[in-house]
Amino acid sequence: MDYDLPTEFDLIVVGTGLIESIISAAASRIGKQVLHVDVNNYYGGHWASFNLEDFLKLKQADSKSVDIALEGDSNDKDHFLPIGNSLNQLQHFEIDWNVPDRDNKSDSLIEKNETHDEVEEIKVNKDCQQDVLGVTKEENVEVGPQLGEKELKEKCDTEEIQPVKDEIEQKCDEITQESLRKDSRKFVIDLCPKLQFARGDFVELLISSNIARYAEFRSISRVLTWINGNLEVVPCSRSDVFANNKVSVIEKRMLMKLLTSIEEDEKNPSVTEGTTFKDFLKSKKLSENILHFVLYALSMSTNETLWLEGIKKTKRFLNSLGRFGKTPFLFSMYGSGEITQAFCRLSAVFGGVFALNQKLHGLVLKNNKFESLLCGKQKILSPHIVMNVGLAPESFLKYDKTKLLSRASLITNKSLVNSEKEHMTLLLYPAANNKLCTVLELGSLTGTCPKNLFLVHITTKGSDDPKEDLRECIESLFPVEAGSETSEKPKILWSSYFSIPDTNELNLNSFVPSNVFLCPGPDSDLDYDLSLKKAREIFSSIYPNEEFLPRAPDSDEIVIGDDTEAAKEVTDHSDSVLNNSDGTSETEIALEARASGSDLDISSDVCEPTEQENLKDVEQCSEAKENMQ
């Protein structure tokens, strides 16, 4: 769609991925005029979320064509670079249905019942004709068929129709492609699902910048690991450790001693360079159970992770415990795609201009520097441009082959580990190929799938075959053989496999003009901290003396006019909001309330809502979002 846009901005941002959106918000927040455009008709790029129907369309989606039939002088054409490259596309996309198109058995039962009705009607009518031979023809026509229909109805109601009806209702309860697609808008399927560490840099930014108000969060309630062919709950806190009946008393003391000595171990001079974290843990004479918990679940490491990196990862896990829930992790309600949109909302609030589904032809360079973006029929000028790497001209990139993230998204009929209440589950699966598979299981309380179904996301560092990369993990967790309906494992109803280019290790600076900044896509980390770091670096390169995402005021703090006294009052209020007597911020408290599932006012007494109340809130919000669409 072509818009009549202004022709000059302080900053142009191309692509609505996470890094681009953070930079857009940061620039708008300090008063810069920002134009934020995308070739897609949705936000997020490879960070986006889709309902089921839109996700199915991704497989058929062709790459965006680049129109280089430009209008303008020859000088522009000589310095014109078309937009787009192969890194903008998902790869190896595959979708499998493990349920029938529709309930054909019910149809056959209905047809069989109708045939039975016809046979019985003929038989009863014939009997009626024999019984009423003494009745006139007119009476026979009036009474006979009515009597036959009545007897047939009574007979079938008691002997045939009710059992068949019960059988039909039972079969209709089975899940089909038709029923899943009917609930399409109740699914929110992430291309790249992510979590946030409760005390990670990203959550601290959400709180300090006041962006947390644009999203809702829930705490991951359960962390699992795969050990000795079984799923086990990882004890995350001291109370969990001592309540775990599968860890011996000696192992509990062993684990607590290790966790309390982590700070000193980081400064241990006796550990030689090149020692792996696994070898370091073995030197502590830990049991196999404890070594497994720490290596794969707490530090989320592999057998090749170096000891110092493993210790830092373990500290990050431990430091985030106890802030918003029993585990260190938060997940954004209604999918990870909400995170990019939260930053876009902030950018728009402070004057950012957004235009999706745009015909972006290319860049015009002058003296080897970016001069303008050719968008539709317009030439838009700016001293700087920030671009998603997948939309950059080919000449800006020099690489032989990029790394890939292998992804699977599954719809299942029950949880990996059944429980009385619904859990949000994180599983770290150590595969035999020395790759750690991150498994995220989401239920209806996250607003990402219908009730009684689960959405499972699996991610690992990949190759050219995501299905093969994830085969071991999926075959361990789910029944894969035909006729395994009696298995206690959850059944896969629908599955998708695809690869996302991991562009975070590409050289994105050496072959671009000095005022062009390229943003990589999703990385293999569990959280957003690496993406935030890169967004900070790009912002500081463009505006070296500006503050990065200062706190955005609430609506009641905004002062219109030149009332100095009112402005001072707002400033004082802002200071009190940021620093309460207990050292926390009201934004932080609000985020904590959201993470625990509470939607209460921050001044209210905090209480834990019931699962029914949470589900009701999710359904109401999902309906509101659906109506907006």
N, C-alpha and C positions, 0 to 999 in steps of 0.2 A: 504494500500500500504506500502510495506517495503522499507525503505530508509537505506542506509549505513551511519549511523550517527556517529559522534565522540562519544567516550565512556566515556567522563568525562566533566562535566560542573560545573560552580559555583552555578547554580540554575536550577532546573527543575520545570516547571509549567505545570500542567495537567488540561486541560479545558480552553476554550477561552471565559468564561463569563467576565463580566465587571471588577470585582475585580481582577481576575487572570490577565487580560490584563493590568490593571493599574500597578500592581506589576511587570509584565514582562517588561513594558516600563521603569519603574523607575529603575529596576536593570540594564537593558541594558544601560540606560543613564549614569550610573556612571561607566561603563566599565566592568561590570560582564558578563561572558559568560553564556547565557541563552538558554536553550532548552525548547521550548513551543510546546506541543503536545496535540492532542485531538482525541477521538475515532470517532467523527463525521467528515463528509466531508464538513462541513461549520463552519463558525466562530459564536460564540456568545452563544451557549448552549441555556438556557432559555431566553437569551437576544437577540436572533437572529431575523432576518427578512427573509421572504420568498416571492417568487412570488406565484401566485394563485395555479398553478399546484403542486409545491413543498409543499405548505401548505396542500393541499388535501392529499398528501402522508403521512403526519405526523400521520394521523389516523390509517393507516395500518402499520406504522413502528413498528417493533418489537424491544424490548430492545436489546442492544448490547450484544452478547454472550461473555462470558469470557472463554478464552481458558487456562486451567491450566495444559495442557500436556506440561510440561516444560522439557527443556534439561539442564542438569547441575548436579552438585554434590548433594548428599543427604542433605548436610548442608544447601544449599539454600532452598530446599523444606521444611525443618523443620521450617524455618523462613519466609515462603512465605505467603503473604496475598493477595488474589485475589481482583481485582479492581471492584467497581460498587455496587450499591444498588438501592432500589426502588425510592429514591428521585430524580433520574435522569430522571424520566418519567413524561410526562404530564398525567393528569388524567381526567376522565369523558368527553372524547372528543366526540363531536357531531357536525355534519354538516347538514344543511338543505338548500335545494334549493327551492325558491319560484317563479321560472320561468320555462317554459317548456324546455325539452331537446333541441329541435330545433323548427323552425317555421313550424309545420305540416299543419297549415291552408293555408299557401302559397303553399305548395306542392299539397294540394287538389284543390286549385284554378287553378294551372297549369294543373293538370290532367283533371279538368272539362273543361278547355279551349281547350285542345287537343281533347277531345271527341266531343266538339262542332264543331271543325274544320272538323272532319271526317264526321259528319252528314251533314254539309253544303256542303262538297265536293261531296258527293253522290247525294244530291238533285240537285246541279247545273249541274253535269255531265249528269244526267238524262234529265234535261231540254235542255241541249245543244244537246243531241242526237235527241230529237224531232224536234229541229229547223233546223238541218242540214241533213234532210232525203234525200235531193236532191244532197248532196255532196258525192263524192266517199269515199270509206272506208279508203283509205290512207289519204285523206284530213281530214276526221273525226278524225282519230287517231292523226293527227298532230295538228289540230286547236282546236278541242273540249275540250280536257283536259286543254290546255293552256288558252283558254278562260274562262273555269270554274274556274281555279285557280286564274286568274286575278280578275274576278268578286268577288270571295270569299274573296280574300285578301282586295279588295277595300271596300267591304261591312263590313267585320269584323273590318277593321282598323277604320272605321267611327262609327260603332254601338256597337261593342262588345269588341274588343281587348284593346282599349285605356282605357275604364273604368276598365277593369279587371287588366290591367297593373298598373294603379294608385293604385288600391286596394292592389295588390301584393307588390308594393314598400312601401306602408304604413305599411303593416304587417311585412315586412322584417326589418323595423326600430325598431320593438319591440325587447327587450333584451331577449336573451335565454341563456341557459347554454353553448351552443356552441359558442355564440358570446363572452361571458365572458371568457371562457377558451382560445379563440383565442387571447384575450388581456392579457393573463396570465402574461407576463413579464412587463406589465404596472402597475401591482399591486405590492406593497411592504407591506406585512402584518406582523406587529410586534407581537411577542409573549408577550412582556411586554413594551408597549409604555411609554415613560417618557418625561417630560419637564424639562427645566432648569430655575431656577430663575436668572434673569439678573444680580443680584449682589450676587448670591449664591456662596458657596465655589467652586462648580464644574466649573462654568464659570470663576471664578478667576484663577483656575488652568489651564484651557484651554488657557487663555491669558498669564499667567506668564510662562508656559512651552512651549508656541508656538505650541501647538498641535491643536489650532484652525484652522491652515492652512490645516489640513487634513480632514476637514469637512465643510459643509455649513449649515447655520441656517436661519430660518425665525421666525419672531415674531408672536406670537398668536395675532390675530387682534380683537378678540371678546370674552368676558367672559359672560356666561349666567347663570341664576339660574332658578329653578322651584318654582314658588310661586303662590298660589291661583289657581292652575290648569293651569297655563300658563307659557310660557317661557318669561323671562324678561332679558334685557341687564343690566349687572352690571356696574354702573358708577365707573370707576377705577381711574380717575384723578379729580382734582378740576373742570376742564372745563367740564368733562363728568357729574359731579354731577349737575352743574348749567344748563347744557343743557338738562337734563332729565326732560321731561314734565310729567312723572308719579310719580315724587317725589315732594311733596309740598314744599313751601318755608320754612316752619317751619322745615320739615324733613331735608332739605338741610343744614340748620344751625345746626341742631342737629347732623348730621353726621360729618360735618366739625369740630365741637367742640370736638366730641369724638376722631376723628383721630388726632387732635393736642394735645390731652391730654394723648395719649397712653404712652409716655415716663414716665410721672409722675405716671400713674396708676400702672406701673410695680413695683414701690417702695411703693405702698400704704400699710401701716401697718395695716389698719383697716379691710382688707379683711381676713376672717377666713380661715384656712386651710381646704381643702375639698370643697370649694365653686366652683361650675361649672362656666364655662365661660358664659353660658346662663343666670344663675342667676345674675352674675356680670353685664351683659349688661342690664338685667331687672332693676337692682338697679339704672341705669342711666336714667330710665324713657324714654326709647326709644320707638318709634312707632314699630308696628309689622313689617312694611316694612324694616326699618333701622336695626332692630335686626336681621332679616332674612339675609339681605345683608352681615352684618358683621360676623355673626355666621357661615353661610354656604359657602359664596362666598369668602370673604376676608381672613378669618382665616382658612377656609376649616376644620371646627371643627364639632363635633357632640354634641348632648345634654349632653354627659357624659364628654366632655373635661374639664379639670380643668382650672380655670381662668388664672393662670400664663402661662400655656402652650398656651392658646388661645391668650393672649396678645403677646407672642413671635411670634406666627404664623402670627398675624395681622401685626406686625412690619416687619416681613420678606417680606410680600406682599408689604407693602408700600415702603420699602427701595429699592425694585427692580423696582419701577415705573419710567418711563421716561428715562431709559437708552438706550434701543434699540427699543422702540415702545410705543404704547398706553397702553399695558398691561405689567405685570412683567415677561412674560414667553417667552422662545425660544424653538423651535422644530428643530431637525436636519433634513435637507432635505434627502429624500430617505430612511426615516425610522430610528428608534432608533438603529437598528443594526449597523448603520454606526459609532456609538460612540465607540463600542468595537473594531471595525476594525481600527479606528484612532489610538488608543493606540498600537494595534498590528503593525501598520505601523511604528510608532516611534521606537518600540522595534526592528523591522527588520532593520531600517536605522542604528541603532547603534550596529548591529551584532547579534541580536537575531535569532536563528534558529527555523523555524516553520515547523511542520509536522502534517498534518491533516489525518483523516481516518486511524489511526494507530491501530494495534493490541496490546493493552496494557493488559498484563497478570496480573501484580500485583507488589507488593513491596517486597523487600527483606530487612529484619531487622537483625541487628547484635548488640548484647548487648542492646536490646530494643531501638535502634535508627535506623532511616532509613539509609540504605546503598546504595541501587540501585533500579532502575526501570527496569523491564523486558518488553522490547518493541520489538515485533516481535521476532527475533532470537538474539537480542542484550541485553546485561546487561550494563546499563548506570549508572555511579556513579555520586553522587553529595552530598555535605555536607548538602543541604537543599532541601526540596520539598514543593511546594505550590499546593494544589489540590482543585478543585471544590468539594463541599460536596457530590454531586450526584455521583461522581466517587471514593469516598473514600471507603476503605474496611468496611464492616459491623461492624467489631469489634471496629472501631473508634467512633461509634455512639451509644448512649444510649437514646432512646426516645420511648414513647408509641404511640404518634400521633402528627403529625406536623400540623401547621396551613396551610390554603390554600388561594390563591388568586383566586377569581372567575372572569373569563374573557369572554367577548363576542367580536367578530369582525364581523361587518356587512358591506355589500355593499348596498348602497341605491341609489335611482334615483334622489334625490334632497336634498337640505340643510334643516336642522332643522328649520331655519328661513331664508326665501328667501331674497335676497339682490341684488342690481344692480351689485356688484362686489363679487368675491369669497372671503370668509373668512376662516381663520383657527379658529375653535371655541373650547373653553373649557367650559364645563357645569358641575357644581357641583350639583348633584341631591340628596337631602336629602330624603332617603327612610324611610318608616314608621317603619322599623325594627331597626332604629337608626344606620344605615350604610350609609355612604356617597358614592354614586356612582360617579366615575370620568368618564365623557364622553368627548372624544376627537374626533372631526369631522375634517377630512382632505380632501381637494380637490386636483385637478390635479396640482395646482401650487406647491405642496409639493413633487411632483415626486412619489407619492405613489398610484395613481389610474388614470385611463383614464379620459379624459375630459367629462364633463356632468354626472359623477358619483362621489359618495362620499364614503369614508371609515370611518366607525365609530367604535371606540374602547371604550368599557365600562369595568371598573375595580372596584372591591370592595373586602373587606375582606369577605371570603367565607366559605361555608360548603362543604358537599359532593355533592351538587346539584347546579352547577353554573347557570343553566337555571332558577331554582326557586329563587336563590339569586337575579337575575337581572330582574325577571319577572315584578315587579312593575314599574321599570324604563322604560323598553322597551315598556310595554303596554301604558304608559303615553305619550311616544314620537312618537310611530309608530302605524299605524292601524294594528290590529291583527285579525279582523274578515274577513271572506271570503266575496267577493263582495264589498270591501271598496275602489275600484279603484278611486272613486270620492273624497276621503278624501284629504284634503289639506296637511296632514302629509306626510312625505317621505315614500315611500314603501320599505320594506326590500326585496331585490332581492336574497340575499344569506346571510347565518348566520352561525357562528361557536361558539360553547361554549366549554370551557375547564377549568381545574383548574391547577394552578402552585403551587408546594409546597413552602411555605414561611418558610425558614430555618434560618431566622435571629435571632430567639430567642432560637435556640437549643444550647446546651452546646457543643462547638466545640473544646474545649481545654483540657478537663480533661482526655480523654481516648486516646490521641495520643502521640507518641514519641515527645521529645522536639524539634526535627528538622523537624517536619511535621506541616504544617499550612493549615487549612481548610477554604475555602471561601464560605460564604453563597450565595444563589441566589438572585433573585429580591425580593424587599420588597414592602410594601403597600404605601410607600410615593410617592408623585407626582414627585419628582426630584431624582437626583443621590447623594445627599450630604451624606446620611447615608452609601452608598456603598463606597464613597470616604474616609470617616472616617475610615472604616474597612480596606481598602487597606493601608492607612497610618500606621495604628497600626501594621499590619502584616509586612510591609516593615521595620518599626522601630525596630521590634523584631528581624529581620534577620540582618539588617545593622544599628545598633543604632547610629552610628556616621556619617552617610552619609546624604547628602542633598536629599530630596524627589523631584524628577522631576525638576531639574534646567532647565533654559531656553535652548531649543535646538537652535543652530545657524541656520540661513538661509544658503542656498547653497553658496551665494556670500560672506559669512563671514568665510568660511572654509579655513584655511591656510595649504598648503602642504609644508613640509620642516621645516627648523629651522630659518627662516627669522624673527628675533626678532622684527625688526622695523615693518614688515608687521603684525606680531601678535599684536603689540601694537595698530596699526591703526585699526585692526578689533575690538579689545577690546574697543577702544574709540567709534567706530561706534556702537557697541552693546549697550554701555551705552546711547548713544544718541537715539537709537531706543527705549530703554525701557522707557526713560523719556523725553517726549517732553516738550516744554515750557508751555503748558497748563495742564501739569500733567497727560496726557494720554499716552498710548503706541500706537505705530503704529499697533501692533497686535490687540489692543483693538479697534482701529478705523476700521481696516479691518473686525473684527467680527461684529462691528456695521453696516458696509455697507452690509455685507452678511445678517444680521438679517432683515434689511429693504428691502431685495430683490435685493440689488445692487451688481453687480459683477464688479464694477469699480476699477481702480487702486487707492490706498489710497491717491495718490498725486493729483488726479483729483477732480474737483468740484463735491460734492455729489448732486445727483439728484434722484428723485424717478422714477424708471422705470415703464412703463405701464404694465397692466396685460397681454397684448398680447406679449410684450417683455419677460416678466417672463415666460410665457407658452412656448414660442419658445426656451428659454434657457433650460427649464426643459426637453422638448422633445428631444433636441439635446444631452443633457447629458444622458438621458435615453437610447437613441439609441446607444451612445458610450459605456455605461455600458453593454447593451445587446450584442453588438458585441464582447466585451471582454470576455463575457461568452461563 
